[in-house]
Amino acid sequence: TKVGPVNYAVNDATTMKEYLVKTIGVPTDNIIFKTNADKNDFDKVFGFNESQSELASLVEKTGAKEVYFFYSGHGYPFMGEPYLLGIRSNPKSCKEQATSLQDIYKMLGNLPVEKVNVITDACFSGQAISMEASATEFVRRPKPDKLAKFVILSAAGEDQYANWYNDKKHGLFSYTLFKAMQNKEKSDLDGNGILTFDELYKYLSDNQEHGVPYLVRELEGEQVKQDPVLQVSKRVNETFVEYNK
């Protein structure tokens, strides 16, 4: 009924913050950074349970037009929907103790920004984005421009586990993500100094040399599968990293 710690999740988050600041150019003051977050932290950041949304307040304060959400930790499927589990969460009580990934998508879609980039290193996180009505809550389907805001990169398919890379002390997906951002000779396929989301996904999903499917097979054996998921496709050719800045 209780989940154990996710090895190296804090390492993943700390390293991602460094990349956001040093490689992508996000000001440090524009980052909400949480480690070992619990349900209350999720509620405060996203404004669930009618609390003030820290993220919405930050967007309003800074006038930001692009938002990144990075998460490394437990993912759990409950009633056909992926949930993110903070610390001290009971996976059998997801409705009360965890946070629906689809609810996070809805909140992000409602922000007054032009671009939303979601990266999750969690089990079962690759379910397709959905903003339609559920059995318990009626939510109007957003206009197409809200869906067009998103690029979503997930560590594993909706029925797959996300594995660790123990030697590197990172989640396997996070480690491969960071290598893609470093290794422009391999990831920047057209050599133009810009790593697009599409090029990033091709690096992450490579099955022959450096991608997650290749590494998980080398580390865990042929029987273990982990396939990163990319959605939505409208922004895949936009810039993730510009190396020549």
URQUI-V925005 format. One record per residue. N is the residue number from 1. SS is DSSP state (H for helix, E for strand, - for the rest). Layout:
# URQUI-V925005
N:SS + N:SS
This chain:
# URQUI-V925005
1:- + 2:- + 3:- + 4:- + 5:- + 6:- + 7:- + 8:- + 9:H + 10:H + 11:H + 12:H + 13:H + 14:H + 15:H + 16:H + 17:H + 18:H + 19:H + 20:H + 21:H + 22:H + 23:H + 24:H + 25:- + 26:- + 27:- + 28:H + 29:H + 30:H + 31:- + 32:- + 33:- + 34:- + 35:- + 36:- + 37:- + 38:- + 39:H + 40:H + 41:H + 42:H + 43:H + 44:H + 45:H + 46:H + 47:- + 48:H + 49:H + 50:H + 51:- + 52:- + 53:- + 54:H + 55:H + 56:H + 57:H + 58:H + 59:H + 60:H + 61:H + 62:H + 63:- + 64:- + 65:- + 66:E + 67:E + 68:E + 69:E + 70:E + 71:E + 72:E + 73:- + 74:E + 75:E + 76:E + 77:E + 78:E + 79:- + 80:- + 81:E + 82:E + 83:E + 84:E + 85:E + 86:- + 87:- + 88:- + 89:- + 90:- + 91:H + 92:H + 93:H + 94:H + 95:H + 96:H + 97:H + 98:- + 99:E + 100:E + 101:H + 102:H + 103:H + 104:H + 105:H + 106:H + 107:H + 108:H + 109:H + 110:H + 111:- + 112:- + 113:- + 114:- + 115:E + 116:E + 117:E + 118:E + 119:E + 120:E + 121:E + 122:- + 123:- + 124:- + 125:- + 126:- + 127:- + 128:- + 129:- + 130:- + 131:- + 132:- + 133:- + 134:- + 135:- + 136:- + 137:- + 138:- + 139:- + 140:- + 141:- + 142:- + 143:- + 144:H + 145:H + 146:H + 147:H + 148:- + 149:- + 150:E + 151:E + 152:E + 153:E + 154:E + 155:- + 156:- + 157:- + 158:- + 159:- + 160:- + 161:- + 162:- + 163:- + 164:E + 165:E + 166:H + 167:H + 168:H + 169:- + 170:E + 171:E + 172:H + 173:H + 174:H + 175:H + 176:H + 177:H + 178:H + 179:H + 180:H + 181:H + 182:H + 183:- + 184:H + 185:H + 186:H + 187:H + 188:- + 189:- + 190:- + 191:- + 192:- + 193:- + 194:E + 195:E + 196:E + 197:H + 198:H + 199:H + 200:H + 201:H + 202:H + 203:H + 204:H + 205:- + 206:- + 207:- + 208:- + 209:- + 210:- + 211:- + 212:H + 213:H + 214:H + 215:H + 216:H + 217:H + 218:H + 219:H + 220:H + 221:- + 222:- + 223:- + 224:- + 225:- + 226:- + 227:- + 228:- + 229:E + 230:E + 231:E + 232:- + 233:H + 234:H + 235:H + 236:- + 237:- + 238:- + 239:E + 240:E + 241:E + 242:E + 243:- + 244:- + 245:-
